[in-house]
Structures are given as structure tokens and as C-alpha cells.
């Protein structure tokens, strides 16, 4: 006759507690902490079982599996391992491969469940950052804030050195290039921990996000990204988030220096290597095209509206450098640029003022202005800044 599920769960939790209390030889503090976490999960899951028995069963099975793995690791004496040159390989296979992988690249089944993920020993970054002494310390005492537990209680000092030497000789043999600046090393760590889940390991966007997030995360490898994302805009986006997207604010989780570090890493790793845009130049708009619906703009009326409502962003001279522009990303339109003078005719300006521009702070004035008022301000912008016949506002301020 099978036991009741509740009784089995209770006994499993008791078994974990028993393991902790007995503290078998070879059980490190990291192993004990892991057992305590899963024991706590057992207790919480029993309380919530009525609301999600499937999840509770998964947690209980996980508790049993982890406890079993740890018990097996603890009960197997280090003396069972072969001696000599093969000892490091045997230790790695027994204790390290489950997380770091048979090839040392960290590409294992458990990777998705660990944050930060296991170290990839095959990268140039690992060769630059990991000295032999640091690795010995990490294996001996563990790495706080990671799943890397201390092996000092299970392996002798000689065995720790052997497994470190095996890792270095097997996975870290590539020639190390010049050491990268510390900020880029820090930036990569932050990107892996916080950004890769959405933007992907290669900066092109994680596959799961394409159908799950709208809009999808930024593809840093796209050709147009370099033109759109200035360093200042990226720092602002990481600091305050991006309204209307899944990009959240990191101001309370990262320092200003850390935000700059991850932005610089993204720019060097993904954006700098992106191919140049292949878009053909935008065709020259018809600068003689009239406003829609037979409208005719009043330049003087438009100038008054511009000076009261548009100057703060676009500037008195129409160059996009108004007093508020330093706080805005993407930056306000520079009406003096070659691109603006190629595409912003009267109909284009009318549409931009009326409908706003998605992805920018440019509002849709069509909700508060009449079509005539929109034509007025568009006429002023066109004749004062955009039109080939416009006097240079830098030399002569509009009046």
C-alpha cells in the first residue's frame, strides 16, 4: 500500500533535516546551505500545495535529487580518486563537469537554472582574468553569490591544485591577447547576469523574446543600431528604462559606474562589430509640395507657437539643441541637418506635428491643435530652417 503524498513529502523534508543535523564527513558549508534551502522550499510548498500541486511535486523531486547528489558527493572519499597526472581529470569529471561541462564551456543542462551561469573556461576573458592562484582560491573556498561551492573540505590542497592545473591545461590553452580594461570585464559580467536573458548571448536578441515581447528587445548587431544608439542614450535607457517596452530601470540595482561599464561592453562587443547600414540614401522630397487639404500656413502665427512650445527641445536655431535636449533620448530633430533638408517638406512636417513620432518624446499635437494651427507651425519650421532658401538661423535668428 502506497503512502499518502503528504506523508512522503514530510518524510523527505525530515530526511533533509537529518542530513543537515548529522553533517556527514566531507559535507561543506555550501552543501549544507543547499540542503537547508530545499528543506525550506519543501515547507513552503506543502503550505501552497492546494494551489499548485504540480509545482510542489517538482520542488520535492528537486529537493530529493539535490540531496541525493550532495550525499553521494559527500560520502565518496577523495581517496577513491586515482593518483598522479589523471587525478585532476577524475576530480573534474566527478565534481565540476555537471556545471562547467565536459568541454569546460559551461554549456550544460543546469546552466539555465544558475544565475550567474557557470564559468566558461574556454574564452579569452577567462584566460585574461583567471590566474592560477585565483582559481585555487575559488575551488577551495567557493565563490560568494554564485553556485560555486567550497571544495576545501572534500579535496586536499594537492587535489585542488591538480584539478585547477587540469582545467588550465585542457580548456585554457589559447593564447591570451592584451588584457582588456577592467570596466569591460565588469561590463561583460553585468551583461551576462542581467541583459543576456533578453538581448541574447550574441546581442541579437534571445530567441524566446521574439514571440513573447512586443516590441522585442533591441538587436545590438543590427546595422542601424550604431546610428540610433549613442552612448548617452544607452546610459539613459539602462538607468531609467524604456517606457512602452520590457526594458526596466536598473538605477537601483547598478551604480553609475556599473551602468557605464555594461554600456561600454555592449558598444564594443556588439555595436562596433555590426556591419554598416546598407540602406540606400533617402530620395530627395519634393520641397515644393503643398500642405494637404489646400491648407496654407501662416509663418508669423507658427513662429509664436514654436517659440512658446518647440524651442525647449528643438532650439531657437532649429538645431535640436534646446535647453531640454540634453535630457532627451533620442535627441530632438535637427532641422538644419542634410537628412532633414532632404526629407522634411511641408507635408512631412505637417504629419510629424499632427501625429507625433513613435519612439520619441515628440507628442501628437493633432489632439490639441487645429489643422490650420499645425500648418502654421510647420510653415515656420519649413521656411525658417528646412527650406533651401532659408537664411542660416545661426547667423540670423528667426523673427
C-alpha positions as CSV (number, residue, x, y, z in Angstrom):
1,X,0.0,0.0,0.0
2,X,1.5,3.3,-1.1
3,X,2.0,6.1,1.5
4,X,0.0,9.3,1.3
5,X,1.7,12.1,-0.7
6,X,1.7,14.4,2.3
7,X,3.4,11.8,4.4
8,X,6.1,11.2,1.7
9,X,6.8,14.9,1.5
10,X,7.1,15.2,5.2
11,X,9.5,12.3,5.4
12,X,11.6,13.8,2.6
13,X,11.8,17.1,4.4
14,X,12.7,15.3,7.6
15,X,15.4,13.3,5.7
16,X,17.0,16.6,4.5
17,X,16.9,17.9,8.1
18,X,18.5,14.7,9.3
19,X,21.3,15.1,6.7
20,X,22.0,18.6,7.9
21,X,22.0,17.6,11.6
22,X,24.3,14.6,11.0
23,X,26.7,16.7,9.0
24,X,28.4,13.7,7.3
25,X,32.2,13.9,6.8
26,X,33.0,15.7,3.6
27,X,29.9,17.9,3.6
28,X,30.9,21.5,3.1
29,X,29.1,24.6,4.2
30,X,27.9,25.1,0.7
31,X,26.3,21.6,0.6
32,X,24.6,22.2,4.0
33,X,23.2,25.6,2.8
34,X,21.8,23.9,-0.3
35,X,20.0,21.3,1.8
36,X,18.6,24.0,4.0
37,X,17.3,25.9,1.0
38,X,15.5,22.9,-0.4
39,X,14.2,21.9,3.1
40,X,12.7,25.4,3.4
41,X,11.2,25.0,-0.1
42,X,9.6,21.8,1.0
43,X,7.9,23.5,3.9
44,X,6.7,26.4,1.8
45,X,5.5,24.0,-1.0
46,X,3.4,22.0,1.5
47,X,1.6,25.2,2.6
48,X,0.9,26.0,-1.1
49,X,0.2,22.5,-2.3
50,X,-3.5,23.2,-2.6
51,X,-2.8,26.0,-5.0
52,X,-0.3,24.2,-7.2
53,X,0.4,20.5,-6.5
54,X,2.4,20.2,-9.8
55,X,4.9,22.8,-8.8
56,X,5.1,21.4,-5.3
57,X,5.9,18.0,-6.6
58,X,8.6,19.4,-8.8
59,X,10.2,21.2,-5.9
60,X,10.0,18.0,-3.8
61,X,11.6,15.9,-6.5
62,X,14.3,18.6,-6.9
63,X,15.0,18.5,-3.1
64,X,15.4,14.8,-3.2
65,X,17.6,14.9,-6.3
66,X,19.9,17.7,-4.9
67,X,20.1,16.0,-1.5
68,X,21.0,12.7,-3.2
69,X,23.7,14.3,-5.3
70,X,25.2,16.1,-2.4
71,X,25.0,13.0,-0.2
72,X,26.7,10.9,-2.9
73,X,29.4,13.6,-3.3
74,X,30.0,13.9,0.4
75,X,30.0,10.1,1.1
76,X,32.6,9.4,-1.6
77,X,36.0,9.8,-0.1
78,X,38.6,11.7,-2.0
79,X,41.0,8.7,-1.6
80,X,38.9,6.8,-4.2
81,X,40.2,9.1,-6.9
82,X,43.3,8.0,-8.9
83,X,46.6,9.5,-8.1
84,X,49.1,11.0,-10.5
85,X,48.5,13.0,-13.7
86,X,45.0,11.6,-14.1
87,X,43.8,12.8,-10.8
88,X,42.8,16.3,-12.0
89,X,40.7,14.9,-14.8
90,X,39.0,12.5,-12.5
91,X,38.2,15.2,-10.0
92,X,36.9,17.5,-12.8
93,X,34.6,14.8,-14.1
94,X,33.3,13.9,-10.7
95,X,32.7,17.4,-9.3
96,X,32.9,20.0,-11.9
97,X,31.6,18.8,-15.3
98,X,28.0,18.8,-14.1
99,X,28.1,22.6,-14.2
100,X,31.1,23.6,-16.3
101,X,30.6,20.9,-18.9
102,X,32.8,18.2,-20.4
103,X,34.4,20.8,-22.7
104,X,34.7,23.4,-20.0
105,X,32.4,25.9,-21.8
106,X,29.6,25.9,-19.2
107,X,27.1,24.7,-21.8
108,X,25.2,22.2,-19.6
109,X,21.7,21.4,-18.7
110,X,21.9,23.2,-15.3
111,X,23.1,26.5,-16.9
112,X,19.6,27.9,-17.3
113,X,18.9,27.4,-13.6
114,X,22.0,29.1,-12.4
115,X,22.5,32.9,-12.1
116,X,25.2,33.9,-12.8
117,X,25.8,30.9,-15.2
118,X,28.9,28.7,-14.7
119,X,32.2,30.0,-15.8
120,X,33.2,29.3,-19.5
121,X,36.9,28.4,-19.2
122,X,37.4,28.4,-23.0
123,X,37.0,32.2,-23.5
124,X,39.8,34.8,-23.9
125,X,38.1,36.6,-21.0
126,X,38.7,33.6,-18.7
127,X,42.3,33.3,-19.7
128,X,42.8,37.0,-19.0
129,X,41.0,37.1,-15.7
130,X,41.7,33.8,-14.0
131,X,45.1,33.4,-12.6
132,X,46.1,30.0,-11.1
133,X,46.1,31.5,-7.6
134,X,42.6,32.9,-8.0
135,X,41.3,29.5,-9.3
136,X,42.8,27.7,-6.4
137,X,41.1,30.1,-4.0
138,X,37.8,29.7,-5.8
139,X,37.8,25.9,-5.7
140,X,39.0,25.9,-2.1
141,X,36.6,28.5,-0.6
142,X,33.8,28.8,-3.3
143,X,32.5,32.0,-4.9
144,X,30.0,34.0,-2.9
145,X,26.9,35.0,-4.9
146,X,27.3,32.0,-7.2
147,X,26.5,28.3,-7.3
148,X,30.3,27.6,-6.9
149,X,30.6,25.8,-3.5
150,X,33.8,25.3,-1.4
151,X,35.7,22.1,-2.0
152,X,38.3,22.7,0.7
153,X,36.5,20.2,3.0
154,X,36.4,17.5,0.3
155,X,39.7,17.8,-1.5
156,X,43.2,18.1,-0.2
157,X,45.3,21.1,-1.2
158,X,47.2,18.9,-3.7
159,X,43.9,17.7,-5.3
160,X,42.7,21.3,-5.6
161,X,45.9,22.2,-7.4
162,X,45.6,19.2,-9.7
163,X,42.1,20.0,-10.8
164,X,43.0,23.6,-11.4
165,X,46.0,22.6,-13.4
166,X,43.9,20.2,-15.4
167,X,41.4,22.9,-16.3
168,X,44.1,25.3,-17.3
169,X,45.9,22.8,-19.4
170,X,42.8,21.4,-21.1
171,X,40.5,24.3,-21.6
172,X,42.6,27.5,-21.2
173,X,45.4,26.8,-23.6
174,X,44.6,29.6,-26.1
175,X,47.0,32.4,-26.4
176,X,45.7,35.3,-24.3
177,X,45.6,38.7,-26.0
178,X,46.2,42.0,-24.4
179,X,44.3,42.4,-21.1
180,X,41.1,44.3,-21.5
181,X,40.2,47.3,-19.4
182,X,38.6,46.4,-16.1
183,X,35.4,48.2,-17.0
184,X,34.9,45.9,-20.0
185,X,35.5,42.8,-17.9
186,X,32.9,44.2,-15.4
187,X,30.6,45.1,-18.2
188,X,30.6,41.5,-19.5
189,X,29.8,40.2,-16.1
190,X,26.9,42.5,-15.7
191,X,25.6,41.8,-19.2
192,X,25.7,38.1,-18.6
193,X,23.9,38.4,-15.3
194,X,21.2,41.0,-16.3
195,X,21.0,41.5,-20.0
196,X,21.7,38.3,-21.9
197,X,18.4,36.8,-20.9
198,X,16.6,39.2,-23.2
199,X,19.2,40.5,-25.6
200,X,20.9,37.1,-26.0
201,X,24.5,36.0,-25.6
202,X,25.4,37.4,-29.0
203,X,23.5,40.7,-28.6
204,X,21.0,39.9,-31.3
205,X,18.0,39.1,-29.0
206,X,17.2,35.9,-27.3
207,X,15.0,33.6,-29.4
208,X,12.2,33.3,-26.8
209,X,11.7,37.1,-26.7
210,X,10.8,37.4,-30.4
211,X,7.3,36.0,-29.9
212,X,6.9,36.9,-26.2
213,X,7.9,40.6,-26.0
214,X,6.3,43.4,-28.0
215,X,8.4,45.3,-29.1
216,X,11.2,42.7,-28.9
217,X,14.5,43.6,-27.2
218,X,17.0,45.7,-29.1
219,X,19.2,43.8,-31.6
220,X,22.6,45.4,-30.9
221,X,24.1,43.7,-34.0
222,X,21.6,45.3,-36.5
223,X,23.3,47.8,-38.9
224,X,21.0,50.7,-38.0
225,X,21.8,50.3,-34.2
226,X,25.1,52.2,-34.3
227,X,23.4,55.2,-35.9
228,X,20.5,55.2,-33.5
229,X,22.1,54.4,-30.1
230,X,24.6,57.0,-28.8
231,X,26.4,56.2,-25.6
232,X,24.4,58.8,-23.7
233,X,21.1,57.4,-24.9
234,X,22.1,53.9,-23.9
235,X,23.1,55.0,-20.4
236,X,19.8,56.8,-20.0
237,X,17.9,53.7,-21.2
238,X,19.7,51.4,-18.7
239,X,19.3,53.9,-15.9
240,X,15.7,54.8,-16.3
241,X,14.3,52.0,-18.6
242,X,12.3,52.4,-21.8
243,X,8.6,53.2,-21.4
244,X,6.4,51.0,-23.5
245,X,8.9,48.2,-23.6
246,X,10.1,45.4,-21.3
247,X,13.3,47.4,-20.7
248,X,13.3,48.2,-17.0
249,X,15.2,50.7,-14.9
250,X,18.5,49.5,-13.3
251,X,19.2,52.6,-11.4
252,X,18.5,50.9,-8.0
253,X,20.4,47.8,-8.9
254,X,23.6,49.1,-10.6
255,X,25.8,52.0,-9.8
256,X,26.5,54.7,-12.3
257,X,30.0,53.2,-12.9
258,X,28.4,49.7,-13.5
259,X,25.9,51.1,-15.9
260,X,28.7,52.8,-17.9
261,X,30.7,49.6,-17.8
262,X,27.9,47.5,-19.3
263,X,27.0,50.1,-21.9
264,X,30.7,50.3,-23.0
265,X,30.8,46.5,-23.2
266,X,27.8,46.3,-25.4
267,X,29.1,49.0,-27.7
268,X,32.5,47.4,-28.1
269,X,31.3,43.8,-28.2
270,X,28.2,44.1,-30.4
271,X,27.7,47.5,-31.9
272,X,31.2,48.2,-33.0
273,X,31.3,44.9,-34.9
274,X,27.9,45.4,-36.6
275,X,28.0,45.8,-40.4
276,X,27.4,49.3,-41.7
277,X,23.8,50.1,-42.8
278,X,23.0,49.0,-46.3
279,X,20.0,51.3,-46.7
280,X,20.1,53.4,-49.8
281,X,20.0,57.2,-49.3
282,X,16.6,58.6,-48.8
283,X,15.3,60.2,-52.0
284,X,15.0,63.9,-52.1
285,X,11.5,65.0,-51.2
286,X,9.6,67.4,-53.3
287,X,10.2,70.7,-51.5
288,X,7.5,72.4,-53.5
289,X,4.8,70.1,-52.3
290,X,1.9,72.0,-50.6
291,X,0.1,71.2,-47.3
292,X,-2.8,68.7,-47.6
293,X,-6.4,69.7,-48.0
294,X,-5.5,73.0,-49.6
295,X,-4.1,74.5,-46.3
296,X,-1.8,77.5,-46.3
297,X,0.4,78.1,-43.2
298,X,0.8,81.5,-41.5
299,X,4.6,81.8,-40.8
300,X,4.1,84.5,-38.1
301,X,1.5,82.6,-36.2
302,X,3.6,79.5,-36.4
303,X,6.7,81.3,-35.1
304,X,4.8,82.4,-32.0
305,X,3.7,78.8,-31.3
306,X,7.3,77.5,-32.0
307,X,8.9,79.9,-29.6
308,X,6.4,79.0,-26.8
309,X,6.3,75.2,-27.3
310,X,9.0,73.9,-29.5
311,X,12.1,75.9,-28.6
312,X,12.9,74.0,-25.4
313,X,13.6,70.8,-27.4
314,X,14.5,71.9,-31.0
315,X,16.3,75.1,-30.0
316,X,15.9,78.7,-31.1
317,X,18.0,78.0,-34.2
318,X,16.3,74.7,-35.0
319,X,19.4,72.7,-34.5
320,X,17.9,70.3,-31.9
321,X,19.9,71.8,-29.0
322,X,17.3,73.4,-26.9
323,X,17.8,73.6,-23.1
324,X,15.8,70.4,-22.6
325,X,17.6,68.4,-25.3
326,X,20.3,67.2,-23.0
327,X,17.8,65.2,-21.0
328,X,16.1,63.6,-24.1
329,X,16.9,60.4,-25.9
330,X,16.7,60.1,-28.9
331,X,17.7,63.7,-29.4
332,X,15.3,66.2,-30.9
333,X,15.3,66.7,-34.6
334,X,18.0,69.0,-36.0
335,X,16.1,70.8,-38.8
336,X,19.4,72.1,-40.2
337,X,20.8,68.6,-41.0
338,X,21.2,67.3,-44.5
339,X,18.8,64.5,-43.7
340,X,16.1,66.9,-42.6
341,X,16.6,69.1,-45.6
342,X,16.3,66.0,-47.8
343,X,13.0,64.6,-46.5
344,X,11.1,67.3,-44.4
345,X,8.9,69.1,-46.9
346,X,5.6,70.7,-45.8
347,X,3.5,67.5,-45.9
348,X,6.1,65.6,-43.9
349,X,6.3,68.3,-41.2
350,X,2.6,68.6,-41.1
351,X,2.3,64.8,-40.4
352,X,5.0,64.8,-37.8
353,X,3.5,67.7,-35.8
354,X,0.0,66.2,-36.1
355,X,0.8,62.5,-35.3
356,X,4.0,62.7,-33.3
357,X,6.9,60.4,-33.8
358,X,6.8,56.9,-32.2
359,X,9.7,56.0,-30.0
360,X,10.5,59.7,-29.3
361,X,9.1,62.4,-26.9
362,X,7.6,64.2,-29.9
363,X,3.9,64.4,-29.0
364,X,0.9,64.2,-31.3
365,X,-0.3,67.8,-31.5
366,X,-3.3,66.8,-33.6
367,X,-5.2,66.2,-30.4
368,X,-4.9,69.8,-29.2
369,X,-4.3,71.9,-32.4
370,X,-6.5,72.5,-35.4
371,X,-5.2,71.6,-38.8
372,X,-4.6,75.3,-39.5
373,X,-2.5,75.8,-36.4
374,X,-0.4,72.7,-37.4
375,X,0.1,74.1,-40.8
376,X,1.2,77.4,-39.3
377,X,4.0,75.9,-37.1
378,X,5.0,73.6,-40.0
379,X,5.3,76.6,-42.3
380,X,7.5,78.4,-39.9
381,X,9.8,75.4,-39.4
382,X,10.0,74.8,-43.1
383,X,10.7,78.4,-44.2
384,X,13.0,79.3,-41.2
385,X,15.1,76.1,-41.0
386,X,14.5,73.4,-43.6
387,X,13.9,75.2,-47.0
388,X,17.0,75.6,-49.2
389,X,16.0,79.3,-49.3
390,X,16.0,79.7,-45.6
391,X,18.6,82.0,-44.1
392,X,21.0,80.3,-41.7
393,X,19.5,80.8,-38.3
394,X,22.9,80.6,-36.8
395,X,23.7,83.9,-38.5
396,X,20.3,85.5,-38.3
397,X,17.8,84.5,-35.7
398,X,14.2,83.9,-36.9
399,X,11.9,86.8,-36.3
